[in-house]
């Protein structure tokens, strides 16, 4: 656990307190986290005089202080730096930042935290949009004009132009850059300029504030983003809007004091691990097997109401007709057996998907431990359920190759 001037670094499941240990949290910071926890966030739990982080990783910014929560499934020399780099590279891989970004330019600075990564990506995307030209749209507008255009609003015209007979108060259509997409980006730029504590993107944020057209304020909500439909013309906004949504919806201002605003960019490590393994298998699928994620099947139907379904993490349909099912778990077994619930879950997948093999996939030392299920009479069913532990490499590309090689070995 490290406590720099403005950065506190912990690992998942660790505790931060105010009354013992290194006393990383101030009373005001703890109160801000307690207030934020009241919104139903799953990132941490409250303990006596502190908080305990759960399986979520990323960053929590409280005022000017950054709490960095890193994953940990094994021990490395210089482990904080290693896991920080690994987390950033996993997020890049899963979200396709290097592949799908609208600009071909590389990031100008190496991100030091997840927050730096997303701030940098947002700035880069908006710079590209400004360089390409912001999209314009038609909108209705009301105002005084020296020429009659659009529809004359008689009541407002009499009210505002009694002494200015040469003017006309009308409702007309204009074609400009003022629309929700640009308003969202402008509001995000303003927020980042306010809360940014890193020197790297500071000058570029200032340049964006100067170059981006000033926009009227817009109320941010989940509904606003759900209403956005991108077309061929506005598709280039997608990456910037995705990051803006993440930042704006996770920002909780401190209304009482104004000094301890909370911004959370946190990620469920179980979901991130599942997506990372899936993308790694897809990327290095030299056998051309059909690999799918979250394949849903219904398995129970009540006499009335909705059906229940099951959804394994990864299904591999091999060219020879065999089916393999993988269920990923971000935890270190430390030599113990998987939980009975996890094994029962794989047993159901074995039966329902008519799988040749099923396996639980964990991070850890390189090992494939094979096992079989018993029949009801206690005899061996010969239905194979394995435990695959994948070693964590320090290089993300090497790690992906190792994941694919080990799962290919198991499935052959």
C-alpha positions in Angstrom: 0.0 0.0 0.0 1.5 3.3 -1.1 0.5 6.8 0.0 2.0 9.4 -2.2 1.0 13.1 -2.0 -2.1 12.7 -4.1 -2.3 9.0 -4.9 -3.2 6.0 -2.7 -2.5 2.6 -4.2 -4.2 -0.6 -2.9 -5.0 -4.0 -4.2 -8.5 -5.5 -4.5 -10.0 -6.7 -1.2 -7.6 -4.5 0.9 -8.9 -2.2 3.6 -8.2 1.6 3.9 -8.7 3.1 7.4 -8.4 6.4 9.1 -7.5 5.1 12.6 -4.8 2.6 12.2 -2.1 1.4 9.8 -0.8 4.1 7.5 -4.0 6.2 7.9 -4.3 6.8 4.2 -7.8 8.2 4.4 -8.8 11.5 6.0 -12.1 11.9 7.9 -13.4 14.0 5.1 -12.5 11.5 2.5 -14.1 8.7 4.5 -17.3 10.8 4.8 -17.3 11.3 1.0 -16.9 7.6 0.4 -19.7 6.8 2.9 -22.0 9.3 1.2 -21.1 7.8 -2.2 -21.7 4.2 -0.8 -25.3 5.3 0.0 -26.0 5.5 -3.7 -25.7 1.7 -3.9 -22.3 1.3 -5.3 -20.7 -2.2 -5.3 -17.1 -1.1 -5.4 -16.4 -1.3 -1.7 -17.9 -2.2 1.7 -17.9 0.0 4.8 -15.9 -1.2 7.8 -15.2 0.4 11.1 -13.3 3.6 10.4 -12.7 2.7 6.8 -13.7 0.9 3.6 -12.8 -2.6 2.2 -12.6 -2.9 -1.6 -14.3 -5.7 -3.4 -13.5 -7.4 -6.7 -13.7 -4.1 -8.6 -10.5 -2.4 -9.8 -9.7 1.0 -11.3 -9.7 4.4 -9.7 -11.7 6.5 -7.3 -11.0 10.2 -7.3 -12.0 12.1 -4.1 -11.4 15.8 -4.6 -7.7 15.9 -5.6 -6.8 12.5 -4.1 -6.7 9.4 -6.3 -7.4 6.0 -4.9 -6.0 3.4 -7.3 -7.3 -0.2 -6.8 -5.2 -2.8 -8.7 -5.9 -6.5 -9.4 -3.7 -9.1 -7.9 -3.6 -12.8 -8.7 0.1 -13.5 -8.2 3.2 -11.9 -6.8 5.7 -10.0 -8.9 8.8 -8.0 -8.3 7.7 -4.4 -8.3 4.1 -5.7 -8.3 2.3 -2.4 -8.2 3.9 -1.2 -11.4 3.4 -4.6 -13.0 -0.3 -4.9 -12.2 -1.0 -1.2 -13.1 0.5 -1.8 -16.6 -1.3 -5.1 -16.8 -4.7 -3.6 -15.9 -4.3 -0.8 -18.5 -3.3 -3.3 -21.2 -6.2 -5.5 -20.4 -8.7 -2.6 -20.7 -7.1 -1.6 -24.0 -7.4 -5.2 -25.2 -11.0 -5.7 -24.1 -12.3 -2.3 -25.3 -10.3 -2.3 -28.6 -8.8 1.1 -28.0 -5.8 0.5 -30.2 -7.8 -1.1 -33.0 -11.0 0.8 -33.2 -10.0 4.3 -32.3 -11.0 6.9 -34.9 -7.4 8.3 -35.0 -4.4 6.3 -36.1 -2.1 8.4 -33.9 -0.6 6.7 -30.9 -1.2 8.1 -27.4 1.2 10.9 -26.8 2.0 9.9 -23.2 2.1 6.6 -21.4 -0.8 6.5 -19.0 0.2 6.2 -15.3 -3.3 5.1 -14.1 -6.6 4.0 -15.6 -7.8 7.6 -15.1 -5.0 8.9 -17.2 -5.8 6.3 -19.9 -9.4 7.4 -20.3 -8.7 11.1 -20.0 -6.0 10.7 -22.7 -8.3 8.6 -25.0 -11.1 11.2 -24.6 -8.8 14.1 -25.4 -7.4 12.3 -28.4 -10.9 11.5 -29.8 -12.2 15.1 -29.4 -9.1 16.5 -31.0 -9.7 14.2 -34.0 -13.4 15.3 -34.2 -12.3 19.0 -34.1 -9.7 18.4 -36.8 -12.3 16.5 -38.9 -15.0 19.1 -38.3 -17.8 18.8 -35.8 -21.1 17.4 -37.2 -23.8 19.9 -37.8 -27.6 19.3 -37.4 -30.8 21.1 -38.1 -32.6 22.5 -35.0 -35.5 24.9 -34.2 -34.6 28.3 -32.8 -36.5 31.3 -31.7 -35.2 34.9 -31.7 -35.3 38.4 -33.1 -34.2 38.9 -36.7 -33.9 41.9 -39.0 -35.5 39.9 -41.8 -38.7 37.8 -41.7 -37.7 34.2 -41.9 -39.5 31.2 -40.5 -42.8 31.5 -38.6 -43.7 34.8 -37.0 -44.6 34.4 -33.3 -47.2 37.2 -32.9 -47.5 37.4 -29.2 -43.8 37.4 -28.5 -43.2 39.8 -31.4 -45.6 42.4 -29.9 -44.1 41.9 -26.5 -40.5 42.3 -27.5 -40.7 44.6 -30.6 -43.2 47.3 -29.7 -40.4 49.9 -30.1 -38.5 48.1 -32.8 -40.8 47.7 -35.7 -37.9 46.7 -38.0 -37.4 43.4 -36.1 -39.3 40.1 -36.3 -39.5 37.5 -33.5 -39.7 34.2 -35.3 -39.2 30.5 -34.9 -36.9 29.3 -37.6 -34.6 26.4 -38.5 -30.9 26.7 -38.3 -28.1 24.3 -39.2 -25.2 24.4 -36.7 -23.1 22.4 -34.3 -25.4 22.9 -31.3 -26.9 19.5 -30.6 -26.8 16.9 -27.8 -23.7 15.1 -29.1 -21.5 18.2 -29.0 -23.1 19.4 -25.8 -22.2 16.1 -24.1 -18.6 16.4 -25.3 -18.4 20.1 -24.2 -19.7 19.2 -20.7 -17.1 16.4 -20.4 -14.3 18.8 -21.4 -15.4 21.2 -18.7 -15.6 18.4 -16.1 -12.1 17.1 -17.0 -10.6 20.5 -16.8 -12.1 20.9 -13.3 -11.1 17.6 -11.8 -7.9 16.7 -13.7 -4.9 16.4 -11.4 -2.3 15.1 -13.9 0.0 17.5 -15.7 0.0 15.4 -18.9 -3.4 16.3 -20.5 -3.7 19.7 -18.8 -2.5 21.8 -21.7 -4.4 19.8 -24.2 -7.6 20.2 -22.1 -7.0 23.9 -22.1 -6.6 23.9 -25.9 -9.9 22.0 -26.2 -11.7 24.6 -24.0 -10.5 27.3 -26.4 -11.2 25.6 -29.7 -14.4 23.8 -28.9 -17.5 26.0 -29.6 -19.2 27.1 -26.4 -22.4 25.0 -25.9 -25.5 25.6 -23.7 -25.7 23.3 -20.7 -27.4 19.9 -20.9 -28.8 17.7 -18.1 -26.9 14.5 -17.9 -28.8 11.2 -17.3 -28.8 7.6 -18.3 -31.9 8.3 -20.4 -30.1 11.0 -22.4 -27.4 8.5 -23.5 -30.0 5.8 -24.2 -31.8 8.1 -26.6 -28.7 8.6 -28.7 -28.8 6.9 -32.1 -25.7 7.2 -34.2 -25.9 7.1 -38.0 -23.2 6.9 -40.7 -22.4 10.5 -40.3 -22.1 10.6 -36.5 -20.6 7.1 -36.0 -17.2 8.8 -35.5 -18.5 10.2 -32.1 -19.0 6.7 -30.7 -15.7 6.3 -28.8 -15.8 9.8 -27.4 -19.4 9.4 -26.3 -18.7 6.0 -24.6 -15.9 7.5 -22.5 -18.0 10.7 -21.8 -20.9 8.5 -20.6 -18.6 6.5 -18.3 -17.1 9.7 -16.8 -20.3 11.9 -16.5 -22.5 9.2 -15.1 -19.9 8.1 -12.5 -19.2 11.7 -11.3 -20.9 12.6 -8.0 -20.3 16.2 -6.9 -20.0 17.0 -3.2 -23.0 19.3 -2.8 -22.3 20.1 0.9 -18.7 21.2 0.8 -17.7 21.1 -2.8 -14.1 19.8 -2.0 -14.6 16.1 -2.1 -16.4 15.3 -5.4 -16.2 11.6 -6.2 -15.4 10.2 -9.7 -15.3 6.4 -10.1 -13.9 4.5 -13.0 -14.2 0.9 -11.6 -14.4 -2.4 -13.4 -15.6 -5.8 -12.3 -12.5 -8.0 -12.4 -14.5 -11.1 -13.1 -16.1 -9.6 -16.1 -12.8 -8.1 -17.4 -11.1 -11.5 -17.0 -13.9 -13.3 -18.9 -13.7 -10.8 -21.7 -9.9 -10.8 -21.8 -9.8 -14.6 -22.1 -12.5 -14.6 -24.8 -10.8 -12.0 -26.9 -7.4 -13.7 -26.5 -9.0 -17.0 -27.8 -10.7 -15.3 -30.7 -7.5 -13.4 -31.7 -5.3 -16.5 -31.8 -7.9 -19.0 -33.1 -5.7 -20.7 -35.7 -7.9 -23.8 -35.8 -10.9 -21.7 -37.0 -13.1 -23.1 -34.3 -16.4 -21.2 -33.6 -15.8 -19.4 -30.3 -18.8 -17.6 -28.7 -19.3 -15.7 -25.5 -22.4 -15.7 -23.2 -24.4 -18.1 -25.4 -27.8 -18.2 -23.8 -30.1 -21.2 -23.7 -33.5 -21.6 -21.9 -33.6 -24.6 -19.6 -36.8 -24.2 -17.5 -40.3 -23.0 -18.4 -42.9 -22.3 -15.7 -46.7 -22.8 -16.2 -46.9 -19.0 -16.2 -44.3 -16.3 -16.3 -40.8 -16.0 -17.8 -38.5 -18.8 -18.8 -35.2 -19.3 -17.0 -31.9 -19.5 -19.0 -28.3 -20.3 -18.5 -25.3 -18.5 -20.0 -21.8 -20.0 -19.9 -18.9 -17.6 -20.3 -17.2 -19.2 -23.4 -18.4 -22.0 -25.7 -16.0 -23.5 -28.3 -17.6 -25.5 -31.1 -14.7 -27.4 -32.7 -14.7 -28.3 -36.4 -14.9 -32.0 -35.5 -18.3 -31.4 -33.9 -17.1 -31.4 -30.3 -18.2 -28.7 -27.8 -16.1 -27.3 -25.1 -17.4 -25.0 -22.3 -15.2 -22.6 -20.2 -16.3 -20.7 -17.1 -13.8 -18.0 -16.0 -13.3 -17.1 -12.4 -11.0 -14.3 -11.2 -9.7 -15.8 -8.0 -6.6 -17.6 -6.8 -7.4 -21.1 -5.6 -4.2 -21.4 -3.6 -4.1 -25.1 -4.0 -7.7 -25.7 -2.9 -10.6 -27.2 -4.9 -13.2 -25.0 -6.6 -16.3 -24.3 -4.7 -19.1 -26.9 -5.0 -21.4 -24.2 -6.6 -18.8 -23.7 -9.4 -18.5 -27.4 -10.0 -22.3 -27.9 -10.0 -22.6 -25.1 -12.5 -20.1 -26.8 -14.9 -22.0 -30.1 -14.4 -25.1 -28.5 -15.7 -23.3 -27.0 -18.7 -21.8 -30.5 -19.4 -25.3 -32.0 -19.6 -27.2 -29.2 -21.3 -24.7 -28.3 -24.0 -23.7 -32.0 -24.6 -20.1 -30.9 -24.0 -17.1 -33.1 -24.6 -15.2 -31.3 -21.9 -15.9 -28.4 -19.5 -13.4 -26.4 -17.4 -13.0 -23.7 -14.8 -10.4 -21.1 -15.8 -8.5 -19.3 -13.1 -5.3 -17.1 -13.0 -2.4 -18.7 -11.2 0.5 -21.2 -11.8 0.4 -23.0 -15.1 -1.5 -26.2 -14.5 -4.3 -28.3 -16.0 -5.9 -30.5 -13.4 -8.4 -33.0 -14.8 -11.3 -34.5 -12.9 -14.5 -36.5 -13.5 -18.0 -36.4 -12.1 -19.6 -39.3 -10.2 -22.9 -40.9 -11.2 -25.8 -41.1 -8.7 -24.7 -44.6 -7.7 -21.2 -43.4 -6.9 -19.5 -44.8 -10.0 -17.3 -42.7 -12.3 -19.2 -41.1 -15.1 -16.1 -40.3 -17.1 -17.5 -36.8 -17.8 -14.5 -34.6 -17.6 -14.4 -31.3 -15.7 -11.0 -29.7 -15.5 -9.4 -26.8 -13.6 -7.1 -24.7 -15.8 -4.9 -22.1 -14.1 -3.2 -19.6 -16.4 0.0 -17.9 -15.5 0.1 -14.1 -15.6 2.8 -12.9 -17.9 4.3 -9.4 -17.6 3.8 -8.8 -21.3 0.1 -8.6 -22.5 0.8 -10.2 -25.9 2.8 -13.0 -24.4 0.0 -13.6 -21.9 -2.6 -13.9 -24.6 -0.5 -16.4 -26.6 0.1 -18.5 -23.4 -3.7 -18.5 -22.6 -4.5 -19.8 -26.1 -1.8 -22.4 -26.1 -2.8 -23.8 -22.7 -6.5 -24.0 -23.6 -5.7 -25.5 -26.9 -3.6 -28.2 -25.1 -6.5 -28.9 -22.8 -9.1 -29.2 -25.6 -7.0 -31.4 -27.9 
